[in-house]
Amino acid sequence: TAYEIMEDWMSKCLGKAHFTACSDSDLYFKQKGKLDMMETMMKEIEIREKKRMADRLEAKAEMALIAADKAEKLQNEIDTEAAKTE
């Protein structure tokens, strides 16, 4: 296992106790796991925000189309009234 390799390397090659290295390794991988989960959560939040922004833009586009249709109808009515008075 990794502990045996670390124990062998720390004891024979470096001449130091392996306990600290093993606990540091455990701490590193626990923190790395938490950071990976946090990164995933941030990506999910970013995706949700992009979807909300797209929905808002779609709603604005629909409102702009409705306003353009109303303006066109109003202009047609004005043109019709102007043609009648001439």
C-alpha positions as CSV (number, residue, x, y, z in Angstrom):
1,T,0.0,0.0,0.0
2,A,1.0,3.6,-0.1
3,Y,1.8,3.6,3.6
4,E,4.3,0.8,3.2
5,I,6.0,2.6,0.3
6,M,6.0,5.9,2.3
7,E,7.4,4.2,5.4
8,D,10.1,2.5,3.4
9,W,11.0,5.7,1.5
10,M,11.0,8.0,4.6
11,S,12.9,5.5,6.9
12,K,15.5,4.1,4.5
13,C,16.1,7.0,2.1
14,L,15.5,10.0,4.3
15,G,16.2,8.6,7.7
16,K,13.1,10.2,9.2
17,A,9.9,9.0,10.9
18,H,7.1,8.1,8.6
19,F,4.2,9.0,10.9
20,T,4.2,12.6,10.0
21,A,4.4,11.9,6.3
22,C,1.5,9.5,6.5
23,S,-0.7,11.9,8.4
24,D,0.2,14.8,6.1
25,S,-0.6,12.5,3.1
26,D,-4.0,11.7,4.7
27,L,-4.7,15.4,5.3
28,Y,-3.7,16.3,1.8
29,F,-6.1,13.8,0.2
30,K,-9.0,14.8,2.5
31,Q,-8.5,18.4,1.6
32,K,-8.1,17.6,-2.0
33,G,-11.4,15.7,-2.0
34,K,-13.1,18.7,-0.4
35,L,-11.6,21.0,-2.9
36,D,-12.8,18.8,-5.8
37,M,-16.3,18.7,-4.4
38,M,-16.2,22.5,-4.0
39,E,-15.1,22.9,-7.6
40,T,-17.9,20.7,-8.8
41,M,-20.4,22.7,-6.8
42,M,-19.1,26.0,-8.2
43,K,-19.5,24.6,-11.7
44,E,-23.1,23.6,-11.0
45,I,-23.8,27.0,-9.6
46,E,-22.3,28.6,-12.7
47,I,-24.4,26.5,-15.0
48,R,-27.6,27.4,-13.1
49,E,-26.7,31.1,-13.3
50,K,-26.1,30.8,-17.1
51,K,-29.5,29.1,-17.5
52,R,-31.2,31.8,-15.5
53,M,-29.5,34.5,-17.6
54,A,-30.5,32.7,-20.8
55,D,-34.1,32.6,-19.5
56,R,-34.1,36.3,-18.7
57,L,-32.6,37.1,-22.2
58,E,-35.3,35.0,-23.8
59,A,-38.0,36.8,-21.9
60,K,-36.6,40.2,-22.9
61,A,-36.5,39.1,-26.5
62,E,-40.1,38.0,-26.4
63,M,-41.1,41.3,-24.9
64,A,-39.1,43.2,-27.6
65,L,-41.0,41.1,-30.3
66,I,-44.3,42.0,-28.8
67,A,-43.4,45.6,-28.6
68,A,-42.3,45.6,-32.2
69,D,-45.6,44.0,-33.3
70,K,-47.6,46.6,-31.3
71,A,-45.6,49.4,-32.9
72,E,-46.1,48.0,-36.4
73,K,-49.9,47.6,-35.8
74,L,-50.0,51.2,-34.4
75,Q,-48.1,52.5,-37.5
76,N,-50.5,50.6,-39.8
77,E,-53.5,52.1,-38.1
78,I,-52.0,55.6,-38.3
79,D,-51.2,55.1,-42.0
80,T,-54.8,53.8,-42.6
81,E,-56.3,56.8,-40.8
82,A,-54.0,59.2,-42.8
83,A,-55.0,57.5,-46.1
84,K,-58.7,58.0,-45.2
85,T,-58.3,61.7,-44.5
86,E,-56.6,62.4,-47.8
